[in-house]
Amino acid sequence: MEKVERLAAENAVVVFSQSGCCMCHVVKRLFCSLGVGPTVYELDEQSGGSDLEKALLRLVGPAESQAGPVPAVFVGGKLLGGLDRVMATHINGTLVPQLKEAGALWL
């Protein structure tokens, strides 16, 4: 759990992902389209990725993790959530202000 929190706090936007996950791809593309270069940890390509995945399952809770713990998005070191939560904050207009506050966007 500490490793996830440490990795999440090291950069403005962190995405924990699986390389073949279409939902993860959508989240990463959204951030790129907004001009944000997230730090991405592909759990299936990292040593210790399964341990990170278990910690993410505990962090996101059962309601968010029915489709798995990824994508798990952190903005400013705080868990934003998965694809549904990221898209909801984007649609309601609160994602960009959060990204600016975290230092991921300057414009």
C-alpha positions as CSV (number, residue, x, y, z in Angstrom):
1,M,0.0,0.0,0.0
2,E,2.8,2.4,0.9
3,K,4.5,1.8,-2.5
4,V,1.3,2.7,-4.4
5,E,0.9,5.9,-2.3
6,R,4.6,6.8,-2.8
7,L,4.4,6.3,-6.6
8,A,1.1,8.2,-6.8
9,A,2.6,11.2,-4.9
10,E,5.8,11.4,-7.1
11,N,4.0,13.0,-10.1
12,A,1.0,15.2,-10.8
13,V,-1.0,12.5,-12.7
14,V,-0.4,8.8,-12.2
15,V,-2.2,6.0,-14.0
16,F,-1.9,2.4,-12.9
17,S,-2.8,0.4,-16.0
18,Q,-2.6,-2.9,-17.8
19,S,-1.1,-2.7,-21.2
20,G,-4.0,-4.6,-23.0
21,C,-6.8,-2.9,-21.1
22,C,-9.1,-0.9,-23.4
23,M,-10.4,1.2,-20.4
24,C,-6.9,2.1,-19.5
25,H,-6.2,3.1,-23.1
26,V,-9.2,5.5,-23.0
27,V,-8.0,7.2,-19.8
28,K,-4.4,7.6,-21.1
29,R,-5.7,9.0,-24.4
30,L,-8.0,11.5,-22.6
31,F,-5.1,12.9,-20.6
32,C,-2.9,13.1,-23.7
33,S,-5.7,15.0,-25.5
34,L,-5.9,17.4,-22.6
35,G,-2.1,18.1,-22.9
36,V,-1.2,16.0,-19.8
37,G,1.5,13.5,-19.9
38,P,0.6,11.1,-17.1
39,T,3.1,8.8,-15.5
40,V,1.9,5.4,-16.4
41,Y,2.7,2.2,-14.5
42,E,1.8,-0.9,-16.6
43,L,1.2,-3.5,-13.9
44,D,1.6,-6.4,-16.3
45,E,5.0,-5.2,-17.4
46,Q,6.5,-4.4,-13.9
47,S,8.1,-6.6,-11.4
48,G,5.9,-6.6,-8.4
49,G,3.0,-5.5,-10.5
50,S,0.7,-8.1,-8.9
51,D,1.5,-6.7,-5.5
52,L,0.6,-3.2,-6.7
53,E,-2.6,-4.6,-8.1
54,K,-3.6,-6.2,-4.8
55,A,-2.9,-2.9,-3.0
56,L,-5.0,-1.0,-5.6
57,L,-7.9,-3.5,-5.1
58,R,-7.9,-2.5,-1.4
59,L,-7.7,1.2,-2.2
60,V,-10.4,1.4,-4.8
61,G,-12.8,-0.8,-2.8
62,P,-15.4,-3.4,-4.0
63,A,-17.7,-0.9,-5.8
64,E,-15.0,0.5,-8.1
65,S,-13.1,-2.8,-8.6
66,Q,-15.8,-5.0,-10.1
67,A,-14.0,-4.7,-13.5
68,G,-10.6,-4.9,-11.8
69,P,-8.5,-2.3,-10.1
70,V,-7.3,-0.6,-13.3
71,P,-7.3,2.0,-14.5
72,A,-6.6,3.6,-11.2
73,V,-5.9,7.4,-11.6
74,F,-4.3,9.6,-9.0
75,V,-4.2,13.4,-9.4
76,G,-2.1,15.4,-7.0
77,G,-1.3,12.2,-5.1
78,K,-5.0,11.6,-4.4
79,L,-7.0,8.7,-5.8
80,L,-9.5,10.1,-8.4
81,G,-10.8,6.7,-9.4
82,G,-11.3,4.6,-12.5
83,L,-12.6,5.3,-15.9
84,D,-16.1,6.1,-14.8
85,R,-15.0,8.6,-12.3
86,V,-12.4,10.2,-14.6
87,M,-15.0,10.6,-17.4
88,A,-17.6,12.0,-15.0
89,T,-15.2,14.6,-13.7
90,H,-14.3,15.5,-17.2
91,I,-17.9,15.8,-18.4
92,N,-18.9,17.9,-15.4
93,G,-16.0,20.3,-15.9
94,T,-14.1,19.6,-12.7
95,L,-11.2,17.5,-14.2
96,V,-9.3,20.4,-15.7
97,P,-9.3,22.5,-12.5
98,Q,-8.0,19.5,-10.6
99,L,-5.3,19.0,-13.1
100,K,-4.3,22.7,-12.9
101,E,-4.3,22.5,-9.1
102,A,-2.0,19.5,-9.2
103,G,0.4,21.2,-11.6
104,A,-0.3,19.0,-14.5
105,L,-1.7,21.8,-16.6
106,W,-0.6,25.4,-16.8
107,L,-3.1,26.9,-19.2
